[in-house]
Structure formats: structure tokens, C-alpha cells
Amino acid sequence: MTGKHVAGKHSIGVVGARGHAGAELIRLIAGHPRFELAYVTSRELDGQRVADHNAGFAGGLRYSSPDYRDLPGLGADAVVLALPNGKAAHIVRQFDEAGVDPVIVDLSADYRFDPSWYYGLPELTRGRYAGQSRISNPGCYATAMQLSIAPMLDVLDAQPVQCFGVSGYSGAGTTPSDKNNVDLLRDNLMPYALTGHIHEREVPYQLRHAVEFMPHVASHFRGITMTTNLHLSTAFDRDSVLARYRDRYANEPLVHVQDASPWVSRIAGRHHVEIGGFALSGDGRRLVVVATEDNLLKGAATQALQNLNLAFGLGEFDGIPLEMTA
């Protein structure tokens, strides 16, 4: 079974469009050759023009705030849920009860542990896509962690992989909190959820290997730095490690492998992940890898667009500005 195929343009509804990831998705859909926005919902912005709040969109479309029970009747070919965790199930139920089956892409964590949903990290899971209309978008941190670990997964020893993550405060969303309070974050690095973070459970569920994850928020707006410490079952030299990563991602335009450690200041606004550093211990059995990504793009909206493209049988990277590997 392949993805849905419809002649002409495909209409996309975005639920929760006021958030940072929703705004990025609006820009990407507006520039896509085969997608068009059917509706964008926001209670706070109801009735206001999308173009007045999103410089990447031109047109007369306005934000709306329909009752969730009315969403199945709005007729979009796909619906992206850009809502906080815990909000998706009620909306999905409306489509199920109405017998309406658009493509649904959920950006929250609500269905990442549900095997009936396709887990859409295409660089690692596109082989599992078989036309599912329900797609769970991976977490931003979880994307960086999995892409950092995957090339060495078969040579890890039994110890957990340790991941130290630092995100810009856009990852905390738009609802005011300590984690997006610029005054508290100034000259600061704020640790939080140091055990039991949802992405600490998400990655082992997908990779079947234990992970210990320590997240932090910094004072920059967007971008993640993920430093990953891997214990290996056999000794490696650096050239062999680098060759593994380059071979694994040679045909992946949204994963750039480089020699040096990447800098988060260079990833903002870019659609790919950068992986580098590759430091080995003296015995060759401990490897440290650094990855950076824009948490709002490859960590959310860009990945959602990859998944929408797959679902409609389009080129996976249609509508995504690609850059050559450095």
C-alpha cells in the first residue's frame, strides 16, 4: 500500500497554528508546489489574517477556531496537529467517530508509542511506511539523539547511551514558563526533567537500547545541541567511525556529517541536522558525537513536511530548501 494520491493540490489543515512549530509549517506549506492551506486554527488569533502574523504567507486566509467536532467536516486532505502533549486524542476521536480518514500528522508525543501509527523519522523509518494515514512526528531532541546513535547501534555495549541536550527556549512553546522567560535565561543554562523526560522514553522505544537524557534550556531562541556519549562493544579508530556515519547518511540531504563539532549558532533557520566531533577515548571504546538541529524545523515542521510528502506519494524533499553537505 502506498500513500494517498490525489490529482492537483492537496489541502492541509493546521490545528494549533499559533505555536512556533505551527508558524514554521504554515511558511513551508505556503511555499510548497503541491500543498495549500485549507484552514489554520487558533483561539487567540480567531478571525485575524494569517498574513498579518506570518511573513511567509500571502493571501486572505484567516485563523479560525472551530469546535473540534466540526473539523472532520472541513474537508482537508491532511490535518497537522500542532498542539501540546495530551491534546491529540480528543481530536483524532472526532475523525474516527465521523468515519473520515484524512492523513493526520501529530507533532505531540501522544502517539509515538502507538504501533498502529507510523513513526515518521524518515531517515531511519521510511522503510516502515506503507500508506498509513496516521503519522506521529518524532520529538525534536529525540530526532537528534536517534540520528546520532543509529550508525553505531549494532556495536553498542550494554551500557545506556548518555545524551546531554541544550535547546533554545522556543522548544518550551508559547505558554509563559521559566523555560521561555528571557530574563531568567539570560546568562544562564537551565536544567529540567533530568530523569524521565518523554524523549528519554521515546528513543529506547524506537532503538531498543537504553538512553539516559539530560535536557537543558539556554538563552538562544532556536536550535538544539545534542552531545551523545556512546559505549562501544569493540574498539574503533576515528576514521572508521567517520566512515560509518558518512556511509549511513550519504544519500540523506537533511543529515550533514562533518569532521568538526557543529555549532548551534549556525543551524538556526536551516532544515538539516549536522553531526560531527567524533571524539574517541584512548581505548577506542567510548565515542562522543555532537549533533545540532533547528528544533522548529527538522525537529518539527520540516520533518512533518517530509511525512506529508511521503503520505501523498510526492518527492520526500519537495518544498524543503536543500543545502549541500559542507
C-alpha positions as YAML, in Angstrom:
chain: A
units: angstrom
residues:
- id: 1
  name: MET
  ca: [0.00, 0.00, 0.00]
- id: 2
  name: THR
  ca: [1.37, 3.42, -0.94]
- id: 3
  name: GLY
  ca: [0.48, 6.93, 0.13]
- id: 4
  name: LYS
  ca: [-2.70, 8.79, -0.83]
- id: 5
  name: HIS
  ca: [-2.64, 10.08, -4.42]
- id: 6
  name: VAL
  ca: [-4.92, 12.96, -5.40]
- id: 7
  name: ALA
  ca: [-4.69, 14.97, -8.59]
- id: 8
  name: GLY
  ca: [-3.76, 18.63, -8.30]
- id: 9
  name: LYS
  ca: [-3.08, 20.28, -4.97]
- id: 10
  name: HIS
  ca: [-3.62, 18.70, -1.57]
- id: 11
  name: SER
  ca: [-5.33, 20.75, 1.13]
- id: 12
  name: ILE
  ca: [-3.76, 20.86, 4.60]
- id: 13
  name: GLY
  ca: [-5.39, 21.97, 7.84]
- id: 14
  name: VAL
  ca: [-3.18, 23.08, 10.75]
- id: 15
  name: VAL
  ca: [-4.66, 22.81, 14.23]
- id: 16
  name: GLY
  ca: [-2.79, 24.91, 16.78]
- id: 17
  name: ALA
  ca: [-1.20, 27.27, 14.31]
- id: 18
  name: ARG
  ca: [-0.27, 29.99, 16.82]
- id: 19
  name: GLY
  ca: [2.69, 28.00, 18.20]
- id: 20
  name: HIS
  ca: [6.24, 28.31, 16.89]
- id: 21
  name: ALA
  ca: [6.20, 24.98, 15.02]
- id: 22
  name: GLY
  ca: [2.78, 25.71, 13.54]
- id: 23
  name: ALA
  ca: [4.01, 29.05, 12.22]
- id: 24
  name: GLU
  ca: [7.00, 27.37, 10.55]
- id: 25
  name: LEU
  ca: [4.72, 24.78, 8.99]
- id: 26
  name: ILE
  ca: [2.48, 27.49, 7.56]
- id: 27
  name: ARG
  ca: [5.52, 29.01, 5.82]
- id: 28
  name: LEU
  ca: [6.59, 25.66, 4.41]
- id: 29
  name: ILE
  ca: [3.12, 24.73, 3.15]
- id: 30
  name: ALA
  ca: [2.70, 28.20, 1.62]
- id: 31
  name: GLY
  ca: [5.84, 27.61, -0.46]
- id: 32
  name: HIS
  ca: [5.08, 24.01, -1.42]
- id: 33
  name: PRO
  ca: [4.25, 23.34, -5.09]
- id: 34
  name: ARG
  ca: [1.52, 20.77, -4.32]
- id: 35
  name: PHE
  ca: [0.09, 21.80, -0.95]
- id: 36
  name: GLU
  ca: [-2.29, 24.58, 0.03]
- id: 37
  name: LEU
  ca: [-3.71, 25.59, 3.38]
- id: 38
  name: ALA
  ca: [-7.34, 24.66, 3.95]
- id: 39
  name: TYR
  ca: [-7.55, 26.23, 7.40]
- id: 40
  name: VAL
  ca: [-5.40, 27.21, 10.36]
- id: 41
  name: THR
  ca: [-6.87, 27.23, 13.86]
- id: 42
  name: SER
  ca: [-6.04, 29.41, 16.83]
- id: 43
  name: ARG
  ca: [-8.39, 30.52, 19.58]
- id: 44
  name: GLU
  ca: [-6.24, 33.56, 20.39]
- id: 45
  name: LEU
  ca: [-6.00, 34.73, 16.77]
- id: 46
  name: ASP
  ca: [-9.51, 33.77, 15.63]
- id: 47
  name: GLY
  ca: [-10.65, 35.99, 12.77]
- id: 48
  name: GLN
  ca: [-7.30, 37.63, 12.15]
- id: 49
  name: ARG
  ca: [-5.47, 37.37, 8.83]
- id: 50
  name: VAL
  ca: [-2.74, 34.76, 8.73]
- id: 51
  name: ALA
  ca: [-0.63, 37.08, 6.56]
- id: 52
  name: ASP
  ca: [-0.63, 39.68, 9.35]
- id: 53
  name: HIS
  ca: [1.14, 37.24, 11.68]
- id: 54
  name: ASN
  ca: [3.22, 35.16, 9.29]
- id: 55
  name: ALA
  ca: [5.52, 36.86, 6.83]
- id: 56
  name: GLY
  ca: [5.85, 33.65, 4.82]
- id: 57
  name: PHE
  ca: [2.16, 33.59, 3.90]
- id: 58
  name: ALA
  ca: [0.30, 35.76, 1.39]
- id: 59
  name: GLY
  ca: [-3.43, 35.60, 0.87]
- id: 60
  name: GLY
  ca: [-6.73, 36.27, 2.58]
- id: 61
  name: LEU
  ca: [-6.92, 33.17, 4.78]
- id: 62
  name: ARG
  ca: [-7.86, 33.93, 8.38]
- id: 63
  name: TYR
  ca: [-7.30, 32.00, 11.59]
- id: 64
  name: SER
  ca: [-10.42, 30.21, 12.78]
- id: 65
  name: SER
  ca: [-11.49, 28.47, 15.96]
- id: 66
  name: PRO
  ca: [-13.91, 25.70, 15.04]
- id: 67
  name: ASP
  ca: [-15.26, 23.25, 17.55]
- id: 68
  name: TYR
  ca: [-13.13, 20.12, 17.31]
- id: 69
  name: ARG
  ca: [-16.28, 18.16, 16.43]
- id: 70
  name: ASP
  ca: [-16.55, 20.24, 13.27]
- id: 71
  name: LEU
  ca: [-13.03, 19.51, 11.99]
- id: 72
  name: PRO
  ca: [-13.93, 16.31, 10.07]
- id: 73
  name: GLY
  ca: [-16.46, 18.29, 8.03]
- id: 74
  name: LEU
  ca: [-13.92, 20.89, 6.87]
- id: 75
  name: GLY
  ca: [-12.66, 18.55, 4.18]
- id: 76
  name: ALA
  ca: [-8.88, 18.85, 4.37]
- id: 77
  name: ASP
  ca: [-6.85, 16.07, 2.76]
- id: 78
  name: ALA
  ca: [-4.44, 16.17, 5.70]
- id: 79
  name: VAL
  ca: [-4.56, 17.62, 9.21]
- id: 80
  name: VAL
  ca: [-1.47, 18.54, 11.23]
- id: 81
  name: LEU
  ca: [-1.97, 18.68, 14.98]
- id: 82
  name: ALA
  ca: [0.49, 21.25, 16.38]
- id: 83
  name: LEU
  ca: [-0.77, 21.09, 19.94]
- id: 84
  name: PRO
  ca: [0.76, 20.40, 23.38]
- id: 85
  name: ASN
  ca: [1.04, 16.84, 24.62]
- id: 86
  name: GLY
  ca: [-2.25, 15.32, 25.73]
- id: 87
  name: LYS
  ca: [-4.46, 17.24, 23.30]
- id: 88
  name: ALA
  ca: [-4.44, 15.00, 20.22]
- id: 89
  name: ALA
  ca: [-6.60, 12.03, 21.22]
- id: 90
  name: HIS
  ca: [-9.82, 14.02, 21.52]
- id: 91
  name: ILE
  ca: [-9.36, 15.44, 18.03]
- id: 92
  name: VAL
  ca: [-8.43, 12.10, 16.47]
- id: 93
  name: ARG
  ca: [-11.56, 10.63, 18.05]
- id: 94
  name: GLN
  ca: [-13.71, 13.16, 16.18]
- id: 95
  name: PHE
  ca: [-12.39, 11.88, 12.84]
- id: 96
  name: ASP
  ca: [-12.80, 8.25, 13.90]
- id: 97
  name: GLU
  ca: [-16.39, 8.75, 15.02]
- id: 98
  name: ALA
  ca: [-17.22, 10.68, 11.84]
- id: 99
  name: GLY
  ca: [-15.72, 7.94, 9.65]
- id: 100
  name: VAL
  ca: [-13.42, 10.48, 7.99]
- id: 101
  name: ASP
  ca: [-9.83, 9.41, 7.30]
- id: 102
  name: PRO
  ca: [-7.52, 12.22, 6.22]
- id: 103
  name: VAL
  ca: [-3.80, 11.98, 6.75]
- id: 104
  name: ILE
  ca: [-3.22, 13.08, 10.34]
- id: 105
  name: VAL
  ca: [0.27, 14.15, 11.42]
- id: 106
  name: ASP
  ca: [0.60, 14.63, 15.18]
- id: 107
  name: LEU
  ca: [3.50, 16.79, 16.36]
- id: 108
  name: SER
  ca: [2.97, 15.91, 20.02]
- id: 109
  name: ALA
  ca: [4.17, 12.82, 21.87]
- id: 110
  name: ASP
  ca: [0.68, 11.35, 22.14]
- id: 111
  name: TYR
  ca: [1.05, 8.59, 19.53]
- id: 112
  name: ARG
  ca: [4.80, 7.97, 19.46]
- id: 113
  name: PHE
  ca: [4.33, 4.78, 21.46]
- id: 114
  name: ASP
  ca: [1.34, 3.53, 19.45]
- id: 115
  name: PRO
  ca: [2.45, 0.83, 16.96]
- id: 116
  name: SER
  ca: [-0.63, 1.43, 14.81]
- id: 117
  name: TRP
  ca: [0.77, 4.88, 13.92]
- id: 118
  name: TYR
  ca: [3.73, 5.31, 11.60]
- id: 119
  name: TYR
  ca: [6.63, 6.89, 13.49]
- id: 120
  name: GLY
  ca: [7.91, 9.40, 10.97]
- id: 121
  name: LEU
  ca: [11.66, 9.86, 11.25]
- id: 122
  name: PRO
  ca: [12.15, 9.10, 7.55]
- id: 123
  name: GLU
  ca: [15.95, 8.78, 7.56]
- id: 124
  name: LEU
  ca: [15.51, 5.80, 9.88]
- id: 125
  name: THR
  ca: [11.93, 4.63, 9.35]
- id: 126
  name: ARG
  ca: [10.81, 5.37, 5.78]
- id: 127
  name: GLY
  ca: [11.05, 1.64, 5.04]
- id: 128
  name: ARG
  ca: [8.20, 1.10, 7.51]
- id: 129
  name: TYR
  ca: [5.87, 3.49, 5.72]
- id: 130
  name: ALA
  ca: [3.14, 1.52, 3.98]
- id: 131
  name: GLY
  ca: [0.45, 4.09, 3.34]
- id: 132
  name: GLN
  ca: [-0.59, 4.71, 6.94]
- id: 133
  name: SER
  ca: [-2.82, 7.76, 7.28]
- id: 134
  name: ARG
  ca: [-1.87, 8.27, 10.93]
- id: 135
  name: ILE
  ca: [1.67, 9.62, 11.41]
- id: 136
  name: SER
  ca: [3.44, 10.51, 14.64]
- id: 137
  name: ASN
  ca: [6.16, 13.14, 14.26]
- id: 138
  name: PRO
  ca: [9.24, 12.45, 16.43]
- id: 139
  name: GLY
  ca: [10.36, 14.74, 19.22]
- id: 140
  name: CYS
  ca: [12.99, 17.38, 18.46]
- id: 141
  name: TYR
  ca: [15.53, 16.09, 20.97]
- id: 142
  name: ALA
  ca: [14.65, 12.51, 20.01]
- id: 143
  name: THR
  ca: [15.44, 13.21, 16.36]
- id: 144
  name: ALA
  ca: [18.94, 14.45, 17.19]
- id: 145
  name: MET
  ca: [19.56, 11.57, 19.58]
- id: 146
  name: GLN
  ca: [18.46, 8.84, 17.18]
- id: 147
  name: LEU
  ca: [20.38, 10.19, 14.21]
- id: 148
  name: SER
  ca: [23.47, 10.42, 16.44]
- id: 149
  name: ILE
  ca: [23.14, 6.85, 17.70]
- id: 150
  name: ALA
  ca: [21.84, 4.91, 14.68]
- id: 151
  name: PRO
  ca: [25.13, 4.39, 12.76]
- id: 152
  name: MET
  ca: [26.68, 2.75, 15.85]
- id: 153
  name: LEU
  ca: [23.61, 0.94, 17.16]
- id: 154
  name: ASP
  ca: [24.86, -2.54, 16.23]
- id: 155
  name: VAL
  ca: [28.18, -2.05, 18.09]
- id: 156
  name: LEU
  ca: [26.95, -0.54, 21.36]
- id: 157
  name: ASP
  ca: [27.71, -2.38, 24.57]
- id: 158
  name: ALA
  ca: [25.04, -2.95, 27.21]
- id: 159
  name: GLN
  ca: [25.52, 0.39, 28.98]
- id: 160
  name: PRO
  ca: [22.97, 3.17, 28.38]
- id: 161
  name: VAL
  ca: [23.85, 5.90, 25.90]
- id: 162
  name: GLN
  ca: [24.12, 9.26, 27.69]
- id: 163
  name: CYS
  ca: [22.75, 12.33, 25.94]
- id: 164
  name: PHE
  ca: [23.24, 15.91, 27.12]
- id: 165
  name: GLY
  ca: [20.86, 18.21, 25.29]
- id: 166
  name: VAL
  ca: [20.60, 22.00, 25.20]
- id: 167
  name: SER
  ca: [17.69, 23.68, 23.43]
- id: 168
  name: GLY
  ca: [16.77, 27.22, 22.62]
- id: 169
  name: TYR
  ca: [13.75, 28.45, 24.53]
- id: 170
  name: SER
  ca: [11.39, 28.17, 21.56]
- id: 171
  name: GLY
  ca: [11.25, 24.48, 22.50]
- id: 172
  name: ALA
  ca: [9.28, 25.47, 25.61]
- id: 173
  name: GLY
  ca: [6.40, 26.76, 23.46]
- id: 174
  name: THR
  ca: [4.46, 30.00, 23.72]
- id: 175
  name: THR
  ca: [2.77, 29.48, 27.09]
- id: 176
  name: PRO
  ca: [4.79, 31.54, 29.62]
- id: 177
  name: SER
  ca: [7.04, 29.50, 31.91]
- id: 178
  name: ASP
  ca: [10.50, 29.64, 33.46]
- id: 179
  name: LYS
  ca: [11.83, 27.77, 30.41]
- id: 180
  name: ASN
  ca: [10.91, 30.57, 27.98]
- id: 181
  name: ASN
  ca: [11.40, 33.51, 30.34]
- id: 182
  name: VAL
  ca: [14.18, 35.51, 28.69]
- id: 183
  name: ASP
  ca: [15.03, 37.32, 31.92]
- id: 184
  name: LEU
  ca: [15.60, 34.07, 33.82]
- id: 185
  name: LEU
  ca: [17.54, 32.56, 30.93]
- id: 186
  name: ARG
  ca: [19.88, 35.49, 30.41]
- id: 187
  name: ASP
  ca: [23.48, 34.35, 31.11]
- id: 188
  name: ASN
  ca: [22.01, 31.06, 32.29]
- id: 189
  name: LEU
  ca: [21.66, 27.37, 31.45]
- id: 190
  name: MET
  ca: [18.51, 25.89, 32.96]
- id: 191
  name: PRO
  ca: [18.35, 22.12, 33.64]
- id: 192
  name: TYR
  ca: [14.94, 20.44, 33.79]
- id: 193
  name: ALA
  ca: [13.35, 16.95, 33.70]
- id: 194
  name: LEU
  ca: [16.75, 15.37, 34.30]
- id: 195
  name: THR
  ca: [15.21, 11.91, 34.55]
- id: 196
  name: GLY
  ca: [12.09, 10.59, 32.91]
- id: 197
  name: HIS
  ca: [11.82, 13.14, 30.09]
- id: 198
  name: ILE
  ca: [9.39, 11.91, 27.41]
- id: 199
  name: HIS
  ca: [12.22, 11.74, 24.85]
- id: 200
  name: GLU
  ca: [14.25, 9.58, 27.24]
- id: 201
  name: ARG
  ca: [11.45, 7.02, 26.84]
- id: 202
  name: GLU
  ca: [10.84, 7.68, 23.14]
- id: 203
  name: VAL
  ca: [14.35, 6.89, 21.93]
- id: 204
  name: PRO
  ca: [14.74, 3.49, 23.65]
- id: 205
  name: TYR
  ca: [11.26, 2.55, 22.46]
- id: 206
  name: GLN
  ca: [12.38, 3.14, 18.87]
- id: 207
  name: LEU
  ca: [16.01, 1.97, 19.00]
- id: 208
  name: ARG
  ca: [15.65, -0.80, 21.60]
- id: 209
  name: HIS
  ca: [18.67, 0.45, 23.55]
- id: 210
  name: ALA
  ca: [18.71, 2.26, 26.90]
- id: 211
  name: VAL
  ca: [19.28, 6.02, 26.86]
- id: 212
  name: GLU
  ca: [19.87, 8.48, 29.71]
- id: 213
  name: PHE
  ca: [18.91, 12.01, 28.71]
- id: 214
  name: MET
  ca: [19.63, 15.30, 30.50]
- id: 215
  name: PRO
  ca: [17.86, 18.30, 28.89]
- id: 216
  name: HIS
  ca: [18.65, 21.98, 29.43]
- id: 217
  name: VAL
  ca: [17.34, 25.29, 28.08]
- id: 218
  name: ALA
  ca: [19.66, 28.13, 27.08]
- id: 219
  name: SER
  ca: [19.12, 31.79, 26.24]
- id: 220
  name: HIS
  ca: [19.10, 31.45, 22.43]
- id: 221
  name: PHE
  ca: [15.69, 31.24, 20.74]
- id: 222
  name: ARG
  ca: [16.06, 28.23, 18.44]
- id: 223
  name: GLY
  ca: [18.42, 25.33, 17.87]
- id: 224
  name: ILE
  ca: [19.46, 22.18, 19.73]
- id: 225
  name: THR
  ca: [22.92, 20.92, 20.63]
- id: 226
  name: MET
  ca: [22.98, 17.21, 21.48]
- id: 227
  name: THR
  ca: [26.18, 15.70, 22.89]
- id: 228
  name: THR
  ca: [25.93, 11.91, 22.87]
- id: 229
  name: ASN
  ca: [28.24, 9.56, 24.77]
- id: 230
  name: LEU
  ca: [28.28, 6.01, 23.36]
- id: 231
  name: HIS
  ca: [29.97, 2.95, 24.91]
- id: 232
  name: LEU
  ca: [31.14, 0.52, 22.22]
- id: 233
  name: SER
  ca: [31.44, -3.23, 22.35]
- id: 234
  name: THR
  ca: [34.67, -3.19, 20.33]
- id: 235
  name: ALA
  ca: [37.45, -0.68, 19.71]
- id: 236
  name: PHE
  ca: [37.22, 1.77, 16.81]
- id: 237
  name: ASP
  ca: [39.53, 4.34, 15.33]
- id: 238
  name: ARG
  ca: [38.22, 7.74, 14.28]
- id: 239
  name: ASP
  ca: [38.44, 7.11, 10.54]
- id: 240
  name: SER
  ca: [36.29, 4.00, 10.89]
- id: 241
  name: VAL
  ca: [33.69, 5.88, 12.92]
- id: 242
  name: LEU
  ca: [33.57, 8.76, 10.46]
- id: 243
  name: ALA
  ca: [33.21, 6.31, 7.58]
- id: 244
  name: ARG
  ca: [30.24, 4.67, 9.30]
- id: 245
  name: TYR
  ca: [28.39, 7.98, 9.66]
- id: 246
  name: ARG
  ca: [29.22, 9.13, 6.15]
- id: 247
  name: ASP
  ca: [28.13, 5.83, 4.64]
- id: 248
  name: ARG
  ca: [24.93, 5.73, 6.66]
- id: 249
  name: TYR
  ca: [23.86, 9.24, 5.66]
- id: 250
  name: ALA
  ca: [25.50, 9.52, 2.23]
- id: 251
  name: ASN
  ca: [22.14, 9.80, 0.47]
- id: 252
  name: GLU
  ca: [20.35, 11.82, 3.14]
- id: 253
  name: PRO
  ca: [20.19, 15.51, 2.16]
- id: 254
  name: LEU
  ca: [18.89, 16.51, 5.59]
- id: 255
  name: VAL
  ca: [21.75, 14.92, 7.53]
- id: 256
  name: HIS
  ca: [25.16, 16.54, 7.10]
- id: 257
  name: VAL
  ca: [28.17, 14.69, 8.53]
- id: 258
  name: GLN
  ca: [31.24, 16.80, 9.19]
- id: 259
  name: ASP
  ca: [34.61, 16.38, 10.84]
- id: 260
  name: ALA
  ca: [34.42, 19.18, 13.42]
- id: 261
  name: SER
  ca: [31.78, 19.59, 16.12]
- id: 262
  name: PRO
  ca: [28.83, 21.62, 14.78]
- id: 263
  name: TRP
  ca: [27.76, 24.93, 16.35]
- id: 264
  name: VAL
  ca: [24.17, 25.69, 17.23]
- id: 265
  name: SER
  ca: [24.63, 29.30, 16.09]
- id: 266
  name: ARG
  ca: [24.96, 28.01, 12.52]
- id: 267
  name: ILE
  ca: [21.86, 25.78, 12.43]
- id: 268
  name: ALA
  ca: [19.05, 28.28, 13.10]
- id: 269
  name: GLY
  ca: [16.71, 28.52, 10.13]
- id: 270
  name: ARG
  ca: [18.24, 25.50, 8.37]
- id: 271
  name: HIS
  ca: [16.40, 22.30, 7.60]
- id: 272
  name: HIS
  ca: [19.06, 19.67, 8.18]
- id: 273
  name: VAL
  ca: [20.87, 18.07, 11.11]
- id: 274
  name: GLU
  ca: [24.65, 18.46, 11.43]
- id: 275
  name: ILE
  ca: [26.64, 15.66, 13.09]
- id: 276
  name: GLY
  ca: [30.35, 15.88, 13.90]
- id: 277
  name: GLY
  ca: [33.06, 15.94, 16.53]
- id: 278
  name: PHE
  ca: [33.66, 12.17, 16.77]
- id: 279
  name: ALA
  ca: [35.97, 12.03, 19.79]
- id: 280
  name: LEU
  ca: [37.20, 8.60, 20.94]
- id: 281
  name: SER
  ca: [38.70, 7.55, 24.25]
- id: 282
  name: GLY
  ca: [42.22, 6.12, 24.32]
- id: 283
  name: ASP
  ca: [40.98, 2.53, 24.20]
- id: 284
  name: GLY
  ca: [38.65, 3.29, 21.26]
- id: 285
  name: ARG
  ca: [35.57, 2.05, 23.08]
- id: 286
  name: ARG
  ca: [33.94, 5.32, 24.08]
- id: 287
  name: LEU
  ca: [32.68, 7.69, 21.39]
- id: 288
  name: VAL
  ca: [31.31, 11.21, 21.81]
- id: 289
  name: VAL
  ca: [29.28, 12.69, 18.96]
- id: 290
  name: VAL
  ca: [27.75, 16.19, 18.67]
- id: 291
  name: ALA
  ca: [24.63, 16.99, 16.65]
- id: 292
  name: THR
  ca: [22.79, 20.24, 16.05]
- id: 293
  name: GLU
  ca: [19.36, 20.91, 14.53]
- id: 294
  name: ASP
  ca: [16.77, 23.63, 14.41]
- id: 295
  name: ASN
  ca: [14.15, 22.32, 16.83]
- id: 296
  name: LEU
  ca: [11.34, 24.10, 14.95]
- id: 297
  name: LEU
  ca: [12.37, 22.77, 11.52]
- id: 298
  name: LYS
  ca: [13.97, 19.31, 11.30]
- id: 299
  name: GLY
  ca: [12.83, 18.92, 14.92]
- id: 300
  name: ALA
  ca: [9.20, 19.62, 13.96]
- id: 301
  name: ALA
  ca: [7.88, 21.38, 10.81]
- id: 302
  name: THR
  ca: [10.41, 20.20, 8.21]
- id: 303
  name: GLN
  ca: [10.02, 16.63, 9.40]
- id: 304
  name: ALA
  ca: [6.23, 17.00, 9.24]
- id: 305
  name: LEU
  ca: [6.57, 18.15, 5.62]
- id: 306
  name: GLN
  ca: [8.73, 15.10, 4.83]
- id: 307
  name: ASN
  ca: [5.97, 12.93, 6.27]
- id: 308
  name: LEU
  ca: [3.22, 14.73, 4.35]
- id: 309
  name: ASN
  ca: [5.19, 14.31, 1.13]
- id: 310
  name: LEU
  ca: [5.55, 10.58, 1.79]
- id: 311
  name: ALA
  ca: [1.86, 10.25, 2.59]
- id: 312
  name: PHE
  ca: [0.82, 11.81, -0.72]
- id: 313
  name: GLY
  ca: [3.35, 9.94, -2.84]
- id: 314
  name: LEU
  ca: [5.37, 13.08, -3.61]
- id: 315
  name: GLY
  ca: [9.12, 13.53, -3.51]
- id: 316
  name: GLU
  ca: [10.09, 13.38, 0.15]
- id: 317
  name: PHE
  ca: [12.00, 16.66, -0.01]
- id: 318
  name: ASP
  ca: [9.53, 18.62, -2.16]
- id: 319
  name: GLY
  ca: [9.12, 22.12, -0.74]
- id: 320
  name: ILE
  ca: [12.18, 21.83, 1.51]
- id: 321
  name: PRO
  ca: [15.15, 24.08, 0.62]
- id: 322
  name: LEU
  ca: [18.14, 21.75, 0.48]
- id: 323
  name: GLU
  ca: [21.77, 22.68, 1.09]
- id: 324
  name: MET
  ca: [24.87, 20.81, 0.02]
- id: 325
  name: THR
  ca: [26.79, 18.99, 2.73]
- id: 326
  name: ALA
  ca: [29.67, 21.08, 3.99]
...
